[in-house]
Amino acid sequence: MIRVAFDIGGTFTDFVLHDSRSNRTITGKVPTTPDDPSVAVEAGLRDILASAGIGGGDLAAVLHATTVATNAVLERKGAATGLITTEGFRDVLLIGRQKRYETYDLYINKPVPLVRRRHIFEVRERVAADGSVVTPLDMESVDRVIDALLAAGRQSIAIALLHAYANPEHEQRIADRLRQKAPGIAVTLSSDVSPKFREYERTSTAVTNAYVMPIMDRYLMRLEATLADLGCHDRLLIMQSNAGLASPAMARDYPVRVIESGPAAGILMCAEVARSIGRTDVVTFDMGGTTAKLGAIDNGTPAIMPTFEVDLVRSRRGSGLPLNLPAVEMQEIGAGGGSIARVEKGMIAVGPDSAGAVPGPIGYRKGGTRPTITDANVVLGYISPDRFNAGTMTLDVAAATEGLETHVARPLGISVAEAAWGVHMIATTNMENALRLVSVERGRDPRNYAMVAFGGAGPLHAARLARRAGVPQVVVPNGAGVGSAIGLLQAAPRIDVSTTRVIRLDGKDAQTSLDQLYRQLEVQARNEIGRVGQGGEPQWSRYAQMRYVGQGFEIHVELPDGAIDASYPGKVIEAFRQAYLRKNKFVDDQGIVEGVDWTLVATHARHGNVDIRMAESGAGRGAPVVMRKAWFPEAGGFTDTRVLDRAALSGAAPFAGPVIIDDPYCTIVVPPGDTVHMNDAGHIIIDIDPEGRS
């Protein structure tokens, strides 16, 4: 069985083709085409299919991770969106939680809303928290609102009514009337996309889904046409934020579920690598051309959050747009190879704005005029200018040097080398702050974790980042430069269905309530998993958001499997207490426990583990050691440094840096004092010198 996976990033689109019959793996990387990502997809697919000597009709599956929905939100380039809500709740999105993410900063910035207040309209209706109708839906007000939204040119409409999670009838009636009046308009119901309580989060999720729905629909239409031209029909599956695969139809209806598509795929690759080296706890570091993303794997399992935020301000929790959907735990910042460096208030600043694929860094010679992290790393001697992107691109060192001198060194009165090193370390410091958010601030001791580094730029910065954060070991996987695409090959179809229902576990009806609730969720999950086109019985998992009665917020609890019988509520209580103890280091044995949000997960078996060992080039093993000047302040500045092909490490004894290792799609930098070797699986292991100083 032959499968191909591709991940569209902000700068490059990565490809991996795997033939399970021969265990052959072929990789590729092409520049992303921002105006129409399908152009890069077609070019990359044609190249990789030609390399494999097959046609599109020979593919059993096409697996895809995309940043289309993410970029539409971050760049505010989504559809013209309107919102229909309950009378008196027009300002839910603007008020939010009335909580400042920086208490003492009088000038905090908030993300620009996806829908303006003038495009938010109220209808007369009211439903209570138990689902009972307090005020019937006034259809005259509905008609007035629909006419106003259509007159305002809205292309997509979100409907988020008070307590619609408990009774969706009013939302459904409004949607029916909308489709009667405007059959082609995109409609999102909060009771479909996020049937949970808390109005702000549910409304934000519904609006985000509506905002990206037309964008994703047009994108998938072009992509499916491209695949059809290649002879590949109905084989496409899309990665979701929860690290599971979904059908294109589901991605069209619920595009908000694929917001963290690419990062989720990368986490799966890291989990597989962690298992292969006998590690259960790792932090993940993915640095591409546009962003850097840091996550965590605990006890061998990727950390999944029941909710997450996008478009955070300075990586501060509570500053972004909340989404009431499960996603891999991830901290993302604007620090990629294409992130732009400049001088602000007499200091070097890097990102979050990026040169992207077009025009790209100055060294790409594609019209870029502002220096980037990649330009700085070229000047520092870390990147081999004639072997970039598997030798398909040649970087202009002189142009990168001139750009850094003009925009950074000269304004600060420092040398170009000092300017380049400043850019490199500012970027590393920004990533260190993000790493601490996913480690120390969430109860993880980085000294007990290894770091799995991947992406085009991740392995270049990883050793420095690990040293500063106290992480003792870095693992650069085989195929690190296309890690997210490899992760897609490890994915399986997955559906999460949730609902809000407050159930006290000490009540006499707890067992009956839980049994009925999970039967209803199973019916919904079976309907949705059927859309993925997979046969067979899925695997089932249960989760809940739980708390002590009287508490305002909940913790995520993995619930026991098995029959929901008379003993089941007691098992749920015990699962909650163990989770509460792990999180808070104490437990109230007398406290009454209740569940609020209940989740059922259906997962189909994946197609087996993929051996991610890439073919080693014979030339690499026998290639002579190249010496190049590279900047290592521990050694006094520019230092004669060995440059090796990755394949040359196979079978070699561990040795100390400084050394630069060329991989086809990334560069690995080992500073002085750190020790490096390759293990039997082809992964590069860097042991960090605890006494080293960055």
KOLTI-735817 format. One record per residue (C-alpha): residue in three letters; x, z, y. Coordinates in pm, whole numbers, padded with zeros to 5 digits, always signed. Last residue first. Layout:
REM KOLTI-735817
ALAXZY;...
REM end
This chain:
REM KOLTI-735817
SER+02524+02544+03020;ARG+02716+02840+02877;GLY+02796+02873+02510;GLU+02821+03214+02346;PRO+02531+03151+02111;ASP+02689+02819+02002;ILE+02394+02613+01881;ASP+02388+02478+01528;ILE+02292+02109+01541;ILE+02130+01963+01229;ILE+02087+01586+01197;HIS+01817+01486+00949;GLY+01907+01237+00674;ALA+01720+01421+00400;ASP+02048+01542+00243;ASN+02154+01713+00566;MET+02359+01565+00851;HIS+02609+01782+01040;VAL+02666+01924+01388;THR+02837+02226+01541;ASP+02795+02342+01902;GLY+03105+02462+02089;PRO+03132+02164+02322;PRO+02800+01985+02377;VAL+02628+01772+02109;VAL+02438+01481+02265;ILE+02205+01274+02046;THR+02093+00935+02179;CYS+01767+00766+02087;TYR+01617+00447+01941;PRO+01889+00306+01713;ASP+02072+00641+01694;ASP+02404+00680+01873;ILE+02572+01017+01833;ILE+02768+01168+02123;VAL+03027+01435+02044;PRO+03160+01743+02216;GLY+03123+01894+01973;ALA+03215+02069+01650;PHE+03224+01941+01293;PRO+03019+01980+00977;ALA+03154+01781+00679;ALA+03058+01414+00651;GLY+02827+01289+00375;SER+02614+01083+00614;LEU+02750+01141+00964;ALA+02868+00780+01005;ALA+02506+00660+00981;ARG+02437+00809+01324;ASP+02693+00582+01486;LEU+02959+00788+01656;VAL+03082+00830+02014;ARG+03378+01068+02044;THR+03430+01213+02391;ASP+03720+01190+02637;THR+03603+01435+02903;PHE+03452+01397+03249;GLY+03407+01748+03385;GLY+03623+02052+03306;ALA+03560+02099+02934;GLU+03264+02335+02980;PRO+03145+02098+03256;PHE+03084+01826+02997;TRP+03047+01481+03153;ALA+03127+01187+02928;LYS+03428+00954+02919;ARG+03411+00735+02613;MET+03598+00719+02282;VAL+03463+00496+02008;VAL+03503+00597+01644;PRO+03532+00287+01431;ALA+03225+00147+01254;GLY+03229+00180+00877;ARG+02911+00379+00836;GLY+02738+00202+01125;ALA+02811-00143+00994;GLY+02640-00060+00666;SER+02325+00020+00855;GLU+02134+00317+00724;ALA+01775+00255+00618;MET+01546+00522+00753;ARG+01462+00842+00570;ILE+01104+00921+00666;ASP+00981+00970+00312;VAL+00607+00968+00371;ASN+00392+01242+00221;GLY+00071+01139+00048;HIS-00210+00910+00160;ARG-00404+01186+00332;ALA-00686+01380+00169;HIS-00999+01384+00381;THR-01060+01668+00623;ALA-01390+01826+00725;VAL-01366+02114+00972;LEU-01651+02356+01041;THR-01653+02556+01362;TRP-01850+02858+01485;ASP-01846+02978+01847;VAL-01965+03332+01927;GLY-01887+03569+01642;GLU-01951+03940+01665;VAL-01764+04254+01565;ILE-01872+04614+01630;GLY-01574+04839+01705;GLN-01507+05142+01485;ASP-01185+05011+01330;ASP-01052+04914+01670;VAL-00734+04712+01604;PHE-00383+04718+01747;LYS-00088+04480+01787;ASN-00286+04242+02014;LYS-00245+03903+01845;ARG-00156+04003+01490;LEU-00403+04291+01496;TYR-00684+04070+01627;ALA-00619+03817+01350;GLN-00627+04092+01084;ARG-00942+04241+01236;PHE-01115+03903+01250;ALA-01037+03825+00886;GLU-01172+04170+00789;ILE-01496+04107+00977;VAL-01531+03766+00809;LYS-01483+03924+00465;GLY-01754+04177+00547;PRO-01990+03898+00654;TYR-01921+03722+00319;SER-02018+04004+00083;ALA-02389+03911+00072;ASP-02306+03548-00007;ILE-02157+03264+00194;ALA-01982+03098-00099;GLY-01613+03030-00073;ASP-01356+02989+00202;PRO-01241+03268+00432;LEU-01254+03229+00811;GLU-00962+03137+01036;VAL-01007+03331+01358;HIS-00950+03219+01719;ILE-00982+03504+01968;GLU-01268+03570+02208;PHE-01337+03650+02570;GLY-01566+03884+02762;GLN-01562+04186+02534;GLY-01878+04393+02498;VAL-01920+04341+02123;TYR-01573+04296+01976;ARG-01465+03935+01966;MET-01481+03613+01766;GLN-01423+03240+01803;ALA-01477+03101+01455;TYR-01314+02883+01192;ARG-01421+02730+00863;SER-01237+02475+00648;TRP-01375+02208+00416;GLN-01189+01943+00215;PRO-01365+01609+00205;GLU-01546+01463-00098;GLY-01474+01100-00171;GLY-01487+00786+00040;GLN-01339+00723+00383;GLY-01506+00492+00636;VAL-01438+00707+00941;ARG-01809+00689+01026;GLY-01888+00891+00713;ILE-01691+01178+00862;GLU-01952+01199+01139;ASN-02263+01219+00921;ARG-02090+01457+00680;ALA-01989+01681+00971;GLN-02345+01702+01103;VAL-02487+01796+00763;GLU-02205+02049+00718;LEU-02277+02205+01057;GLN-02640+02265+00957;ARG-02534+02426+00628;TYR-02281+02632+00824;LEU-02551+02775+01050;GLN-02797+02847+00770;ASP-02539+03041+00568;LEU-02411+03228+00872;SER-02761+03334+00976;THR-02857+03443+00624;GLN-02539+03651+00587;ALA-02575+03811+00930;ASP-02945+03900+00889;LYS-02887+04272+00827;GLY-02662+04290+01133;ASP-02303+04417+01108;LEU-02159+04069+01173;ARG-02328+04029+01506;ILE-02406+03660+01556;VAL-02389+03482+01894;ARG-02449+03113+01829;THR-02241+02841+01986;THR-02176+02521+01794;SER-01886+02336+01643;VAL-01800+02022+01447;ASP-01438+01923+01380;ILE-01377+01596+01192;ARG-01052+01493+01025;PRO-00917+01170+00877;ALA-00559+01227+00757;ALA-00224+01210+00935;GLN+00126+01185+00786;LEU+00167+00816+00875;LEU+00073+00903+01232;GLY+00370+01136+01243;ILE+00604+00841+01197;ALA+00455+00681+01510;SER+00506+01008+01697;GLY+00869+01027+01586;VAL+00981+00679+01697;GLY+01318+00786+01842;ALA+01345+01067+01589;GLY+01362+00826+01294;ASN+01555+01072+01077;PRO+01482+01402+01239;VAL+01693+01572+01508;VAL+01694+01941+01416;VAL+01816+02194+01671;GLN+01927+02548+01583;PRO+01969+02888+01749;VAL+01694+02874+02016;GLY+01801+03105+02300;ALA+01621+02920+02580;ARG+01934+02799+02761;ARG+02108+02694+02439;ALA+01797+02518+02309;LEU+01763+02316+02628;ARG+02128+02215+02626;ALA+02102+02112+02259;ALA+01775+01924+02314;HIS+01861+01711+02618;LEU+01983+01394+02443;PRO+01768+01457+02135;GLY+01451+01442+02348;ALA+01521+01114+02533;GLY+01367+00845+02308;GLY+01135+01087+02132;PHE+01240+01368+01899;ALA+01365+01725+01891;VAL+01269+01979+01624;MET+01372+02321+01755;ALA+01435+02614+01522;TYR+01257+02943+01577;ASN+01348+03310+01539;ARG+01555+03326+01859;PRO+01262+03162+02041;ASP+01060+03486+01999;ARG+00695+03381+02000;GLY+00436+03602+02170;ARG+00257+03339+02372;GLU+00452+03389+02697;VAL+00780+03386+02504;SER+00719+03061+02317;VAL+00477+02800+02453;LEU+00526+02901+02817;ARG+00898+02956+02762;LEU+00931+02593+02654;ALA+00766+02478+02977;ASN+01019+02673+03183;GLU+01301+02528+02972;MET+01163+02179+03034;ASN+01190+02229+03410;THR+01540+02366+03359;THR+01641+02058+03158;ALA+01512+01828+03433;ILE+01703+02026+03696;MET+02007+02011+03465;HIS+02014+01632+03430;VAL+01943+01571+03800;GLY+02221+01811+03898;TRP+02460+01646+03653;ALA+02384+01307+03810;ALA+02440+01446+04160;GLU+02765+01613+04057;ALA+02885+01287+03904;VAL+02784+01094+04218;SER+02987+01333+04431;ILE+02825+01568+04682;GLY+02721+01542+05049;LEU+02354+01616+04979;PRO+02213+01297+05136;ARG+02506+01098+04988;ALA+02465+01224+04630;VAL+02088+01191+04589;HIS+01928+00865+04708;THR+02225+00640+04785;GLU+02475+00778+04532;LEU+02216+00796+04256;GLY+02111+00436+04317;GLU+02471+00314+04333;THR+02554+00476+04002;ALA+02246+00328+03833;ALA+02339-00017+03969;ALA+02695+00017+03841;VAL+02583+00135+03497;ASP+02348-00162+03442;LEU+02182-00101+03105;THR+02176-00361+02830;MET+01855-00386+02624;THR+01787-00502+02267;GLY+02081-00304+02128;ALA+01869-00067+01924;ASN+01691+00052+02240;PHE+02018+00099+02433;ARG+02330-00019+02256;ASP+02518-00185+02547;PRO+02470+00100+02795;SER+02576+00372+02547;ILE+02394+00674+02691;TYR+02577+01004+02753;GLY+02833+00879+03003;LEU+02716+01097+03290;VAL+02623+00781+03484;VAL+02394+00671+03199;ASN+02237+01017+03186;ALA+02166+01005+03560;ASP+02005+00661+03531;THR+01787+00789+03246;ILE+01680+01088+03457;THR+01568+00846+03728;PRO+01707+00681+04040;ARG+01472+00486+04271;THR+01494+00108+04313;GLY+01347-00025+03989;GLY+01315-00404+03984;LYS+01360-00477+03616;ARG+01735-00417+03600;TYR+01690-00145+03335;GLY+01961+00061+03509;ILE+01734+00124+03807;PRO+01487+00307+03586;GLY+01152+00136+03513;PRO+00971-00127+03722;VAL+00756-00126+03518;ALA+00792+00077+03198;GLY+00740+00403+03384;ALA+00916+00470+03717;SER+00777+00822+03693;ASP+00623+01078+03925;PRO+00653+01435+03793;GLY+00938+01418+03858;VAL+01284+01554+03949;ALA+01380+01745+04264;ILE+01733+01794+04397;MET+01756+02026+04696;GLY+01795+01994+05075;LYS+01424+02017+05147;GLU+01347+01749+04886;VAL+01613+01513+04751;ARG+01506+01262+04488;ALA+01495+01202+04113;ILE+01223+00991+03949;SER+01103+01056+03595;GLY+01178+00751+03379;GLY+01360+00941+03106;GLY+01076+01187+03093;ALA+00993+01504+03283;GLY+00635+01516+03408;ILE+00531+01821+03206;GLU+00329+01877+02890;GLN+00276+02206+02710;MET+00112+02161+02371;GLU-00098+02347+02119;VAL-00265+02081+01908;ALA-00619+02018+02020;PRO-00970+02150+01959;LEU-01239+02067+02218;ASN-01395+02246+02515;LEU-01185+02064+02773;PRO-01072+02246+03086;LEU-00942+02044+03384;GLY-00622+02201+03512;SER-00501+02507+03706;GLY-00605+02778+03460;ARG-00267+02792+03292;ARG+00011+02687+03525;SER+00218+02385+03418;ARG+00306+02313+03784;VAL-00055+02202+03839;LEU-00227+02117+03512;ASP-00371+01772+03456;VAL-00530+01850+03120;GLU-00652+02179+02976;PHE-00715+02304+02622;THR-00980+02451+02395;PRO-00997+02559+02030;MET-00614+02553+02014;ILE-00442+02421+01703;ALA-00091+02549+01616;PRO+00070+02315+01366;THR+00104+02486+01027;GLY+00429+02582+00853;ASN+00393+02952+00927;ASP+00376+02875+01299;ILE+00441+02530+01443;ALA+00488+02508+01818;GLY+00461+02266+02110;LEU+00665+02112+02391;LYS+00593+01779+02557;ALA+00818+01589+02797;THR+00672+01307+03001;THR+00730+00948+03116;GLY+01007+00785+02912;GLY+00991+01009+02611;MET+01077+01372+02552;ASP+00923+01543+02251;PHE+01033+01899+02180;THR+00873+02096+01898;VAL+00918+02467+01838;VAL+00968+02568+01478;ASP+00847+02838+01239;THR+00814+02773+00864;ARG+01160+02629+00800;GLY+01270+02514+00457;ILE+01443+02197+00580;SER+01181+01957+00437;ARG+00893+02181+00544;ALA+01010+02176+00906;VAL+01043+01796+00892;GLU+00683+01762+00773;ALA+00559+01994+01049;CYS+00763+01796+01305;MET+00599+01469+01199;LEU+00257+01628+01236;ILE+00349+01751+01586;GLY+00440+01396+01688;ALA+00095+01271+01595;ALA-00071+01538+01809;PRO+00150+01444+02105;GLY+00026+01083+02086;SER-00348+01154+02077;GLU-00375+01433+02334;ILE-00678+01281+02516;VAL-00815+01141+02189;ARG-01122+01366+02163;VAL-01223+01281+02520;PRO-01290+00930+02390;TYR-01607+01055+02218;ASP-01837+00756+02174;ARG-01562+00493+02179;ALA-01324+00706+01973;MET-01603+00752+01719;ALA-01652+00377+01690;PRO-01274+00326+01666;SER-01275+00552+01359;ALA-01109+00893+01360;LEU-00778+01038+01241;GLY-00684+01405+01259;ALA-00418+01585+01465;ASN-00680+01780+01667;SER-00613+01560+01973;GLN-00740+01259+01779;MET-00540+00975+01624;ILE-00725+00643+01598;LEU-00791+00441+01280;LEU-00786+00060+01263;ARG-00832-00134+00938;ASP-01151-00322+01025;HIS-00985-00665+01038;CYS-00613-00748+01031;GLY-00554-01123+01044;LEU-00318-01114+01342;ASP-00592-01254+01566;ALA-00816-00974+01437;LEU-00558-00716+01545;THR-00556-00857+01898;ALA-00938-00863+01909;GLU-00942-00500+01793;LEU-00701-00410+02073;ARG-00903-00591+02341;MET-01226-00417+02235;LEU-01042-00087+02201;TYR-00925-00109+02563;ARG-01268-00205+02696;ASP-01434+00087+02516;MET-01159+00329+02617;ILE-01202+00248+02986;PRO-01584+00262+02961;MET-01566+00611+02801;VAL-01293+00761+03024;TYR-01508+00923+03295;ALA-01801+00996+03061;ASN-01579+01201+02831;THR-01426+01381+03128;VAL-01774+01460+03264;ALA-01888+01602+02929;THR-01578+01819+02892;SER-01604+01951+03249;THR-01972+02032+03194;ARG-01895+02228+02876;GLU-01608+02416+03039;TYR-01811+02510+03347;GLU-02132+02592+03162;ARG-01992+02848+02920;PHE-02177+02796+02589;LYS-02097+02536+02327;PRO-02244+02204+02212;SER-01943+02002+02335;VAL-01968+01620+02296;ASP-02327+01602+02176;SER-02495+01880+02377;SER-02291+01772+02679;LEU-02461+01433+02660;THR-02257+01128+02761;VAL-02414+00798+02873;ALA-02250+00459+02933;ILE-02479+00209+03107;GLY-02581-00115+02941;PRO-02953-00042+02897;ALA-03011+00066+03258;LYS-03373+00177+03308;GLN-03459+00233+02942;ARG-03114+00370+02866;LEU-03151+00625+03146;ARG-03498+00729+03023;ASP-03361+00794+02674;ALA-03067+00990+02816;ILE-03305+01208+03021;ARG-03510+01279+02708;GLN-03196+01368+02509;GLU-03074+01609+02775;HIS-03415+01780+02780;GLU-03422+01816+02401;PRO-03071+01961+02364;ASN-03181+02321+02294;ALA-02915+02589+02239;TYR-02619+02372+02348;ALA-02836+02254+02640;HIS-02804+02603+02787;LEU-02807+02470+03147;LEU-02798+02093+03158;ALA-02496+01863+03134;ILE-02571+01489+03146;ALA-02272+01265+03213;ILE-02331+00914+03347;SER-02103+00610+03338;GLN-02095+00301+03559;ARG-02221+00465+03880;GLY-02294+00209+04150;ALA-02452+00449+04401;ALA-02787+00272+04361;LEU-02769+00345+03989;LEU-02711+00713+04059;ALA-02997+00731+04311;ASP-03241+00557+04076;ILE-03148+00793+03794;VAL-03198+01096+04017;ARG-03541+00986+04137;ASP-03651+00907+03780;VAL-03539+01249+03656;SER-03716+01426+03941;GLU-04038+01250+03841;MET-03969+01343+03478;ASP-03990+01717+03552;LEU-03848+01885+03240;PRO-04046+02198+03155;THR-03932+02528+03313;VAL-03854+02827+03091;VAL-03813+02632+02768;SER-03678+02846+02482;GLY-03330+02767+02355;ASP-03211+03126+02317;ALA-02997+03100+02630;ALA-03301+02993+02833;VAL-03385+02634+02926;ARG-03470+02525+03280;GLU-03586+02198+03433;ARG-03598+02024+03772;VAL-03324+01767+03795;GLU-03008+01794+04000;PHE-02765+01525+04111;ILE-02385+01506+04126;HIS-02253+01184+04282;ARG-02220+01331+04631;ARG-02020+01614+04479;ARG-01749+01374+04366;VAL-01683+01317+03996;LEU-01341+01338+03830;PRO-01251+01631+04055;VAL-00906+01616+04222;PRO-00689+01874+04051;LYS-00639+02195+04253;ASN-00350+02264+04486;ILE-00259+02616+04588;TYR-00196+02683+04956;LEU-00266+03055+04988;ASP-00040+03142+04697;TYR-00095+03508+04613;THR-00318+03478+04306;GLU-00162+03164+04163;TYR-00406+03030+03899;ARG-00687+03131+04133;LYS-01010+03229+03960;GLN-01358+03132+04076;ARG-01423+03021+03716;GLY-01518+02668+03818;ILE-01675+02661+04165;LEU-01636+02286+04208;LEU-01749+02191+03858;VAL-02050+02424+03869;ASP-02152+02303+04217;ARG-02476+02124+04133;PHE-02612+02412+03929;GLY-02930+02500+04126;GLU-03147+02237+03961;THR-03000+02154+03621;THR-02739+01881+03592;ILE-02696+01505+03611;LEU-02342+01384+03674;GLY-02212+01049+03796;THR-01899+00854+03709;ALA-01725+00546+03850;ALA-01497+00475+03554;GLY-01147+00614+03512;LYS-00835+00550+03720;ARG-00771+00907+03834;GLU-00399+00877+03743;LEU-00403+01183+03519;VAL-00750+01109+03382;ALA-00698+00738+03307;ASN-00349+00822+03181;THR-00486+01059+02919;ALA-00754+00816+02799;VAL-00501+00534+02757;THR-00230+00758+02610;THR-00266+00617+02260;ALA-00199+00695+01897;HIS-00280+00429+01639;LEU-00290+00388+01264;VAL-00339+00041+01113;ALA-00440+00055+00748;ALA-00411-00142+00424;LEU-00197-00413+00583;ASP-00154-00738+00390;GLY-00404-00922+00612;GLY-00174-00873+00909;GLY+00089-01091+00746;ILE+00405-01005+00553;GLY+00779-01072+00569;ALA+00866-00716+00668;SER+01067-00829+00968;ALA+00790-01077+01057;LEU+00533-00797+01041;ILE+00755-00585+01266;ASP+00798-00858+01527;ARG+00432-00963+01529;LEU+00326-00601+01560;GLY+00559-00539+01854;ALA+00441-00845+02047;GLU+00074-00772+01977;VAL+00106-00408+02076;ALA+00297-00496+02393;VAL+00013-00728+02501;SER-00250-00473+02386;PRO-00123-00231+02653;ASP-00277-00447+02930;ASP-00166-00360+03284;PRO+00075-00096+03154;THR+00276-00328+02925;THR+00485-00087+02718;PRO+00844-00186+02647;VAL+00905-00256+02277;LYS+01017-00032+01990;GLY+01046-00109+01620;THR+01076+00061+01284;ILE+01080-00052+00921;THR+01029+00180+00624;ARG+01053+00079+00259;ASN+00925+00318-00006;SER+00892+00016-00238;ARG+00527+00070-00324;SER+00463+00303-00028;ASP+00540+00026+00222;HIS+00580+00186+00564;LEU+00573+00010+00902;VAL+00668+00215+01209;PHE+00611+00102+01568;ASP+00680+00261+01908;THR+00543+00146+02245;PHE+00777+00228+02533;THR+00738+00352+02891;GLY+00408+00541+02922;GLY+00370+00569+02549;ILE+00168+00361+02305;ASP+00213+00491+01951;PHE+00208+00253+01656;ALA+00151+00297+01286;VAL+00164+00034+01011;ARG+00047+00077+00656;ILE+00140-00105+00337;MET+00000+00000+00000;
REM end
